[in-house]
Amino acid sequence: MKIATYNINGINNRIERLLEWLTETEPDAVCLQELKSETNKFPIKAIEKAGYGALWQGQKAWNGVAILSKDSVPLLIRRSLPGDLADKQARYIEAAINGLILASIYVPNGNPQPGPKFDYKLAWFERLNAHAKELLETGLPVALAGDYNVVPTSIDIYKTTSWDDNALLQPESRRAFSDLVKQGWTDALRKSHPNESIYTYWDYKRNRWSRNAGLRIDHLLLSPVLAAGLKDANVDKDYRGRGGASDHAPTWVEFDWEPSITI
């Protein structure tokens, strides 16, 4: 089975790039982030024509998450992260696909820090970690895929000091991500490339794409039952260099796992 995560950075503006990638790579399931689209403007017909069913949670101009499933419609579990009923930002959606639980995650950026946006990021992460722990304890096959807006270690960013004050690199952000992984999740991309500087995001500014000045902030975390069948994980880097591309590249994992009909 192949699962991918892709911060599309505006789905309606980049629908042709998304359809191109779906056609050329044929993932079984996809988590999308940063739709930047109201719920009723999600391009479902185009996605269905490409052979995918979808669930999504939109938000005008910002945020937005979706889950796509090849030749089927995901079964909705929840449209928001538990723990704060007042939080209306579209950053989390969770569904079942043939017995596998899949979450599409868009962690808050947190800049500028310090300040209320960084406080929100850390509080959101606390909620995510609490919910992830509950999912892990079920023993079910679970994948948490998305843009975590965290650079876990120095190997996950090009050699620079220009990001030192950014919320993505702060000790608190890194600790939150580390605490999540230590629950028992497998960071699929790092597991497959233990010593390689491999990136998923290249800012549009300062020629960072052409210089390969990237960051690894898109992560695929697997529960033990899925991690046991891990075959490979990588980044479809070339798609970042195409015209009108997102500043992220699709990131994917393949694993051996026999789907079932129920969870």
C-alpha positions as CSV (number, residue, x, y, z in Angstrom):
1,M,0.0,0.0,0.0
2,K,1.2,3.5,-0.8
3,I,0.2,6.5,1.3
4,A,1.3,10.1,0.5
5,T,1.1,13.5,2.1
6,Y,1.1,16.7,0.1
7,N,0.8,20.3,1.2
8,I,-0.8,21.5,-2.0
9,N,-0.7,25.3,-1.1
10,G,-4.0,26.2,-2.7
11,I,-5.8,23.3,-4.3
12,N,-7.9,25.2,-6.9
13,N,-4.8,27.1,-8.2
14,R,-2.8,23.8,-8.4
15,I,-5.4,21.3,-9.3
16,E,-3.7,20.5,-12.6
17,R,-0.4,19.7,-10.8
18,L,-2.3,17.5,-8.3
19,L,-4.1,15.6,-11.0
20,E,-0.8,15.2,-12.9
21,W,0.9,13.7,-9.9
22,L,-2.1,11.4,-9.1
23,T,-2.1,10.1,-12.6
24,E,1.6,9.5,-12.8
25,T,2.2,8.0,-9.4
26,E,-1.2,6.4,-8.4
27,P,-1.0,6.4,-4.6
28,D,-3.6,4.4,-2.8
29,A,-4.4,7.2,-0.3
30,V,-3.4,10.9,-0.1
31,C,-3.5,13.4,2.7
32,L,-3.6,17.0,1.5
33,Q,-3.0,20.2,3.5
34,E,-3.3,23.9,3.0
35,L,-6.3,23.6,0.7
36,K,-6.9,27.4,1.0
37,S,-10.5,26.7,-0.2
38,E,-13.9,27.0,1.3
39,T,-15.5,23.6,1.8
40,N,-18.1,24.1,-1.0
41,K,-15.3,25.1,-3.5
42,F,-13.3,21.9,-3.2
43,P,-12.8,20.5,-6.7
44,I,-14.4,17.1,-6.0
45,K,-15.5,16.4,-9.5
46,A,-12.0,16.7,-11.0
47,I,-10.7,14.4,-8.2
48,E,-13.4,11.9,-8.8
49,K,-12.7,11.9,-12.5
50,A,-9.1,11.0,-11.6
51,G,-10.4,7.9,-9.8
52,Y,-10.4,9.1,-6.2
53,G,-13.0,9.6,-3.5
54,A,-12.4,12.3,-1.0
55,L,-13.3,13.8,2.4
56,W,-12.3,17.3,3.2
57,Q,-12.6,20.2,5.6
58,G,-12.1,23.6,4.1
59,Q,-11.6,27.1,5.3
60,K,-11.7,30.4,3.4
61,A,-8.2,31.5,2.3
62,W,-6.3,29.5,4.9
63,N,-5.6,26.0,6.2
64,G,-7.8,23.1,5.0
65,V,-7.2,19.4,5.0
66,A,-8.4,16.4,2.9
67,I,-8.0,12.7,2.5
68,L,-8.2,11.0,-0.9
69,S,-8.7,7.3,-1.5
70,K,-8.2,5.5,-4.8
71,D,-11.4,3.8,-6.1
72,S,-13.3,4.4,-2.9
73,V,-14.6,7.1,-0.5
74,P,-12.9,7.3,2.9
75,L,-15.2,6.6,5.9
76,L,-15.2,9.7,8.1
77,I,-14.2,9.4,11.7
78,R,-13.7,13.0,12.7
79,R,-13.3,16.5,11.1
80,S,-11.3,18.1,13.9
81,L,-8.8,17.4,16.6
82,P,-10.3,16.7,20.0
83,G,-9.6,18.8,23.0
84,D,-10.8,22.3,22.2
85,L,-14.3,22.8,20.9
86,A,-13.6,26.5,20.4
87,D,-10.9,25.8,17.8
88,K,-12.5,26.2,14.3
89,Q,-9.3,26.1,12.2
90,A,-9.4,23.3,9.6
91,R,-6.2,21.4,10.5
92,Y,-7.2,17.8,11.1
93,I,-9.4,15.2,9.5
94,E,-9.4,11.4,10.2
95,A,-10.9,8.6,8.2
96,A,-10.9,4.8,7.7
97,I,-9.8,3.3,4.4
98,N,-10.4,-0.5,4.2
99,G,-9.6,-0.9,7.8
100,L,-6.7,1.5,8.1
101,I,-7.1,4.7,10.1
102,L,-5.5,7.7,8.3
103,A,-5.2,11.3,9.6
104,S,-4.3,14.4,7.5
105,I,-2.6,16.9,9.8
106,Y,-1.6,20.5,9.4
107,V,0.1,21.7,12.5
108,P,0.1,25.5,13.1
109,N,3.2,27.3,11.8
110,G,3.7,29.2,15.1
111,N,5.4,32.3,13.7
112,P,6.2,34.9,15.0
113,Q,7.6,33.4,18.1
114,P,7.4,34.0,21.0
115,G,3.8,35.1,21.0
116,P,0.2,33.9,20.8
117,K,0.7,32.0,17.5
118,F,3.5,30.0,19.0
119,D,1.5,29.3,22.1
120,Y,-1.3,28.1,19.9
121,K,1.1,25.8,18.0
122,L,2.3,24.2,21.2
123,A,-1.2,23.8,22.6
124,W,-2.4,22.2,19.4
125,F,0.6,19.8,19.5
126,E,-0.4,18.8,23.0
127,R,-3.8,17.9,21.8
128,L,-2.4,16.0,18.8
129,N,-0.1,14.0,21.1
130,A,-2.9,13.1,23.5
131,H,-5.1,11.9,20.6
132,A,-2.3,10.1,18.9
133,K,-1.5,8.2,22.1
134,E,-5.2,7.1,22.3
135,L,-5.0,5.9,18.7
136,L,-1.8,4.0,19.3
137,E,-3.2,2.3,22.3
138,T,-6.0,0.7,20.2
139,G,-3.4,-1.4,18.4
140,L,-5.1,-0.6,15.1
141,P,-3.2,0.2,11.8
142,V,-2.9,4.0,11.9
143,A,-0.9,6.5,9.8
144,L,-0.6,10.1,10.8
145,A,0.4,12.1,7.7
146,G,0.9,15.7,7.1
147,D,2.7,19.0,7.4
148,Y,3.9,19.1,11.0
149,N,5.7,22.5,10.6
150,V,8.6,21.0,12.6
151,V,12.2,20.5,11.4
152,P,13.1,17.6,13.8
153,T,16.9,17.9,13.8
154,S,19.8,19.7,12.1
155,I,20.0,17.0,9.4
156,D,16.5,18.0,8.3
157,I,17.5,21.5,7.1
158,Y,20.2,22.9,4.8
159,K,23.3,24.4,6.4
160,T,22.1,27.9,7.5
161,T,21.5,30.1,10.5
162,S,18.8,32.1,8.9
163,W,16.0,29.9,10.3
164,D,17.3,29.9,13.9
165,D,14.6,32.1,15.3
166,N,11.8,30.4,13.3
167,A,9.1,28.5,15.2
168,L,9.8,25.4,13.1
169,L,13.2,24.9,14.8
170,Q,12.5,25.9,18.3
171,P,13.3,23.4,21.1
172,E,9.7,23.3,22.2
173,S,8.5,22.4,18.7
174,R,11.2,19.8,18.3
175,R,10.4,18.4,21.7
176,A,6.7,18.1,20.9
177,F,7.4,16.1,17.7
178,S,10.0,14.0,19.5
179,D,7.5,13.2,22.3
180,L,5.0,12.1,19.6
181,V,7.4,9.8,17.9
182,K,8.6,8.3,21.2
183,Q,5.0,7.1,21.9
184,G,5.8,4.3,19.5
185,W,5.3,5.8,16.0
186,T,7.8,5.2,13.2
187,D,9.0,8.2,11.2
188,A,8.9,6.4,7.9
189,L,11.0,8.8,5.9
190,R,13.8,9.0,8.4
191,K,13.6,5.2,9.0
192,S,14.1,4.7,5.3
193,H,16.9,7.3,5.0
194,P,18.6,7.3,8.4
195,N,21.6,9.5,7.6
196,E,20.5,11.5,4.6
197,S,19.5,15.2,4.4
198,I,16.2,14.7,2.6
199,Y,13.8,17.6,2.2
200,T,10.1,18.1,1.6
201,Y,9.8,21.9,1.4
202,W,11.6,24.6,-0.4
203,D,10.6,28.3,0.2
204,Y,9.9,30.3,-2.9
205,K,12.2,33.0,-1.7
206,R,16.0,33.4,-2.3
207,N,16.3,30.7,-5.0
208,R,16.0,28.0,-2.3
209,W,14.7,25.5,-4.8
210,S,17.5,25.9,-7.2
211,R,20.0,25.8,-4.3
212,N,18.3,22.8,-2.8
213,A,18.0,24.8,0.4
214,G,15.2,22.7,1.8
215,L,13.6,21.6,5.0
216,R,11.9,18.3,6.1
217,I,8.6,19.3,7.7
218,D,6.2,16.8,6.0
219,H,6.1,13.6,8.0
220,L,4.5,10.1,7.8
221,L,4.2,8.4,11.1
222,L,3.2,4.7,11.2
223,S,1.8,2.7,14.1
224,P,3.7,-0.6,14.8
225,V,1.4,-2.9,12.8
226,L,2.1,-0.7,9.7
227,A,5.7,-0.1,10.5
228,A,6.3,-3.8,10.6
229,G,5.7,-3.9,6.8
230,L,7.6,-0.8,5.9
231,K,9.2,-1.1,2.4
232,D,10.2,2.4,1.4
233,A,9.5,6.0,1.8
234,N,10.7,9.0,-0.3
235,V,9.9,12.4,-1.7
236,D,8.7,13.0,-5.3
237,K,11.1,15.9,-5.4
238,D,10.8,16.6,-9.2
239,Y,7.3,17.8,-8.8
240,R,8.5,20.8,-6.8
241,G,10.4,22.0,-9.9
242,R,7.4,22.0,-12.2
243,G,5.7,25.1,-13.3
244,G,3.2,26.5,-10.8
245,A,4.2,24.0,-8.2
246,S,3.5,24.0,-4.5
247,D,6.5,24.9,-2.3
248,H,6.2,21.4,-0.9
249,A,6.8,18.1,-2.7
250,P,4.7,15.0,-2.3
251,T,6.1,12.6,0.3
252,W,5.1,9.0,0.4
253,V,5.5,5.6,2.2
254,E,5.0,2.1,0.9
255,F,4.4,-0.8,3.2
256,D,3.1,-4.4,3.0
257,W,-0.3,-4.6,4.7
258,E,-3.3,-6.6,3.8
259,P,-6.4,-4.4,3.9
260,S,-9.6,-5.6,5.5
261,I,-13.2,-4.5,5.1
262,T,-13.9,-3.3,8.7
263,I,-11.9,-1.8,11.5
